Amino acid sequence: MDIKTLCLGVLTQGEASGYDIKKHFEDVFSHFYVAGFGSIYPALTELARDGLVTCREEPQQNRPDRKIYALTPAGHDAFLKSLVATPPRHRIRSEFYVLLHFAHLLPPERLDAVLDERLGDVSRTLQELQGVAANFGNSECHFTPAQRFEVELALATLRAHRDYIATHRDALVKAARGAKR
């Protein structure tokens, strides 16, 4: 799924500025999709040009006008069509997996540091998602059953990732030490 489609998806939840959409990517999508202003704003411009979103300006004091985007009926239809047509592929683009693939070429100390860093990243993401899951019962936060499922699946996946590294890292580092002799 591309950035334009995900922007349409965010806008199904209501009007938003580019900043609001970026925060959604950071807070909600961060465990499965990364996007910055450099991709969000061009996507919104294209979506507006194609008539899938509207844009209005909201004056701000001592700051440039804030652009607020809203989904058009055509944008809503385009998003639904994309959802229906998107295959449920799970692609992983991971520098960590690249490092593991070539771990036999890394100094053992670097490999150990890479594993520590990855465990730290996984732990931070787990904490963030556990914070999201803690809001499932909050009446002010509206989570669909599918959104709960998605967060809980991500939590289970990350726990398995963490546990696998913790259980098997010593054997990998030991093998790397042996290969360097």
C-alpha positions in Angstrom: 0.0 0.0 0.0 1.4 3.4 -0.9 1.6 6.7 1.1 -1.3 8.2 -0.8 -3.6 5.4 0.1 -2.6 5.5 3.7 -3.2 9.3 3.8 -6.7 8.6 2.4 -7.2 6.0 5.2 -6.2 8.5 7.9 -8.6 11.0 6.5 -11.5 8.5 6.8 -11.3 9.3 10.5 -11.9 13.0 9.9 -10.2 16.2 8.7 -6.5 16.6 9.4 -3.5 18.8 8.6 -0.4 17.3 7.2 1.1 17.6 10.7 -1.9 15.6 12.1 -1.4 12.9 9.5 2.4 12.7 10.3 1.5 12.3 14.0 -0.8 9.4 13.0 2.0 7.7 11.2 4.3 8.2 14.2 1.7 7.1 16.8 -0.4 4.6 15.1 1.4 3.3 12.0 5.0 3.5 13.4 5.3 -0.3 13.9 4.5 -1.1 10.3 4.9 2.0 8.1 7.3 5.0 8.2 6.5 8.2 6.4 7.8 11.7 6.8 6.7 15.2 5.7 8.7 14.7 2.5 6.4 12.0 1.3 3.1 13.0 3.1 2.8 16.5 1.6 3.5 15.5 -2.0 1.0 12.7 -1.6 -1.6 15.2 -0.3 -0.9 17.6 -3.1 -1.4 14.8 -5.6 -4.6 13.6 -3.9 -6.0 17.1 -4.0 -5.1 17.5 -7.7 -6.9 14.2 -8.4 -10.0 15.4 -6.5 -9.7 12.7 -3.8 -9.2 15.2 -1.0 -10.0 18.9 -0.5 -7.8 21.4 1.1 -8.8 24.6 3.0 -6.6 27.0 4.7 -7.1 27.9 8.4 -5.5 31.2 9.5 -3.0 31.0 12.4 -1.6 33.9 14.4 2.0 34.6 13.6 2.4 31.5 11.6 1.6 30.4 8.0 -2.0 29.3 7.3 -2.6 25.7 8.3 -3.8 23.5 5.5 -6.7 21.2 6.5 -7.4 18.2 4.3 -10.7 16.3 4.0 -11.7 13.2 2.1 -14.1 13.7 -0.8 -16.6 11.0 -1.7 -14.3 10.0 -4.6 -11.4 9.7 -2.2 -13.5 7.5 0.1 -14.4 5.3 -2.8 -10.8 5.1 -4.0 -9.6 4.1 -0.5 -12.3 1.4 -0.2 -11.4 0.0 -3.7 -7.7 0.0 -2.7 -8.5 -1.9 0.5 -10.5 -4.5 -1.3 -7.8 -4.9 -4.0 -4.7 -5.0 -1.7 -3.2 -8.4 -1.2 -2.3 -9.1 2.4 1.5 -9.3 1.7 3.8 -8.9 4.5 7.0 -7.3 3.3 10.0 -6.8 5.5 12.6 -4.2 4.7 15.1 -4.5 7.5 18.7 -3.4 7.9 18.8 -5.7 10.9 18.1 -8.8 8.7 20.7 -7.6 6.2 23.2 -7.4 9.1 22.2 -10.9 10.2 22.6 -12.2 6.7 26.2 -11.0 6.6 26.9 -11.6 10.4 29.7 -14.0 9.5 31.6 -11.0 8.2 31.1 -8.8 11.3 33.4 -8.6 14.2 31.8 -10.5 17.1 31.7 -7.3 19.2 29.8 -5.5 16.5 27.4 -8.4 16.1 26.8 -8.4 19.9 26.1 -4.6 19.7 23.7 -5.1 16.8 21.7 -7.6 18.8 21.7 -5.3 21.8 20.5 -2.4 19.7 17.8 -4.5 18.1 16.6 -5.7 21.5 16.4 -2.1 22.6 14.4 -1.1 19.6 12.0 -4.0 20.1 11.6 -3.2 23.8 10.8 0.5 23.0 8.2 -0.5 20.4 6.7 -3.0 22.7 6.3 -0.3 25.4 4.7 2.1 22.9 2.2 -0.6 21.7 1.5 -1.7 25.2 0.6 2.0 25.9 -1.8 1.9 22.9 -3.3 -1.4 24.2 -3.8 0.1 27.6 -6.2 2.5 26.0 -8.5 -0.2 24.6 -10.9 0.2 27.5 -10.8 4.0 27.4 -14.2 5.3 26.2 -12.5 8.4 24.7 -10.3 6.2 22.4 -12.3 4.5 19.7 -10.6 1.3 18.5 -12.3 -1.1 16.1 -12.0 -4.8 16.7 -9.6 -5.0 13.7 -7.4 -2.2 15.2 -7.2 -4.1 18.4 -6.4 -7.3 16.5 -3.6 -5.5 14.6 -2.0 -4.0 17.8 -2.2 -7.4 19.6 -0.7 -9.2 16.6 2.1 -6.7 16.5 2.7 -7.2 20.2 2.8 -11.0 19.8 5.2 -10.7 16.9 7.5 -8.4 18.7 7.5 -10.6 21.8 8.4 -13.6 19.7 11.2 -11.5 18.0 12.6 -10.4 21.3 12.4 -13.9 22.8 14.1 -15.5 19.8 17.0 -13.1 19.9 17.4 -13.5 23.7 17.3 -17.3 23.5 19.6 -17.8 20.5 22.0 -14.8 20.4 24.8 -16.5 22.4 25.0 -19.3 19.9 25.2 -16.8 17.0 27.9 -14.7 18.7 29.8 -17.8 19.7 29.7 -19.0 16.1 30.9 -15.6 14.9 33.8 -15.7 17.4 34.8 -19.2 16.1 34.6 -18.0 12.5 37.0 -15.2 13.2 39.9 -17.4 14.5 
